[in-house]
Amino acid sequence: HFLPEMSLLLEPFYTTKRGYYTLKELSYLALSLGYDAKLFERLFQRQGLEKTEYSDKEITEWLNAKLLDADLHLVFNRHSAEYNGKTMKKALQNLKQRTMTYSDIAS
């Protein structure tokens, strides 16, 4: 259950650097979409990734390469990994353009 962590999303919040995400910011993204906060942490462990920030291009490449499919397929919303991946790409686009905050995405 992630309700305590969701309280972090109550203030309008954008990424520190437009188009780039820290692990914490990616955790916020996952939470705001209703996924497990450790979604990206598990991916980084599997892939041996250790950078401090990742670009939206890299994240889109991971989604296109289906690296998150097992974690996104038929989760709480019962949608396919493809559908959930498209939703995540749209959220990334909105965060980069600053047309939505994490709390906007969560609502």
C-alpha positions as CSV (number, residue, x, y, z in Angstrom):
1,H,0.0,0.0,0.0
2,F,1.6,3.3,-1.0
3,L,-0.7,6.0,0.5
4,P,2.1,7.5,2.8
5,E,4.3,7.9,-0.2
6,M,1.5,9.5,-2.2
7,S,1.5,12.4,0.3
8,L,4.8,13.4,-1.4
9,L,2.8,14.2,-4.5
10,L,0.4,16.7,-3.0
11,E,2.5,19.8,-3.9
12,P,2.9,20.7,-7.6
13,F,6.2,19.2,-8.5
14,Y,8.3,19.0,-11.6
15,T,11.6,17.3,-12.2
16,T,14.7,19.3,-11.1
17,K,16.1,19.2,-14.6
18,R,13.7,19.1,-17.6
19,G,13.8,15.9,-19.5
20,Y,16.0,14.1,-16.9
21,Y,15.0,12.0,-13.9
22,T,16.7,10.9,-10.7
23,L,15.7,7.5,-9.2
24,K,13.6,9.5,-6.7
25,E,11.8,11.3,-9.5
26,L,11.2,8.1,-11.4
27,S,9.7,6.6,-8.2
28,Y,7.4,9.6,-8.1
29,L,6.4,8.9,-11.7
30,A,5.7,5.3,-11.0
31,L,3.6,6.2,-7.9
32,S,1.7,8.9,-9.7
33,L,0.6,6.4,-12.3
34,G,-0.3,3.8,-9.6
35,Y,2.7,1.5,-10.1
36,D,5.1,0.2,-7.5
37,A,7.5,2.9,-6.4
38,K,10.5,0.5,-6.8
39,L,9.6,-0.2,-10.5
40,F,12.7,1.6,-11.8
41,E,15.0,0.5,-8.9
42,R,14.4,-3.1,-9.9
43,L,15.1,-2.3,-13.6
44,F,18.3,-0.6,-12.6
45,Q,19.4,-3.6,-10.6
46,R,18.6,-6.0,-13.4
47,Q,20.4,-3.9,-16.0
48,G,23.3,-2.9,-13.8
49,L,22.6,0.9,-14.2
50,E,24.2,3.2,-11.6
51,K,23.9,6.7,-13.0
52,T,22.5,9.6,-10.9
53,E,20.0,10.7,-13.6
54,Y,18.4,9.3,-16.7
55,S,16.9,11.1,-19.8
56,D,13.4,10.7,-21.0
57,K,14.9,9.3,-24.2
58,E,16.6,6.5,-22.2
59,I,13.3,5.7,-20.4
60,T,11.4,5.7,-23.7
61,E,14.1,3.3,-25.1
62,W,13.6,1.0,-22.1
63,L,9.8,1.0,-22.7
64,N,10.3,0.4,-26.4
65,A,12.7,-2.5,-25.7
66,K,10.0,-3.9,-23.4
67,L,12.4,-3.9,-20.4
68,L,9.5,-3.0,-18.1
69,D,6.8,-5.2,-19.6
70,A,6.8,-7.8,-16.9
71,D,6.4,-5.1,-14.3
72,L,3.7,-3.2,-16.2
73,H,1.6,-6.1,-17.6
74,L,-1.8,-6.6,-15.9
75,V,-1.0,-4.6,-12.8
76,F,-3.6,-2.9,-10.6
77,N,-5.5,-1.5,-13.7
78,R,-5.5,-4.8,-15.5
79,H,-4.2,-3.2,-18.7
80,S,-1.5,-4.7,-21.0
81,A,2.2,-3.7,-20.7
82,E,1.8,-1.9,-24.1
83,Y,-1.1,0.2,-22.8
84,N,0.7,1.0,-19.5
85,G,4.0,1.8,-21.4
86,K,2.1,4.3,-23.6
87,T,0.6,5.9,-20.5
88,M,4.1,6.3,-19.0
89,K,5.4,7.8,-22.2
90,K,2.6,10.3,-22.2
91,A,3.3,11.2,-18.6
92,L,7.0,11.7,-19.4
93,Q,6.1,14.0,-22.2
94,N,3.8,16.1,-20.0
95,L,6.4,16.3,-17.2
96,K,9.1,17.4,-19.8
97,Q,6.8,20.0,-21.3
98,R,5.7,21.0,-17.7
99,T,2.0,20.8,-18.7
100,M,1.4,18.5,-15.8
101,T,2.9,17.9,-12.4
102,Y,3.3,14.6,-10.6
103,S,0.1,15.3,-8.6
104,D,-1.8,16.2,-11.8
105,I,-0.8,12.8,-13.2
106,A,-1.8,11.1,-10.0
107,S,-5.3,12.5,-10.1
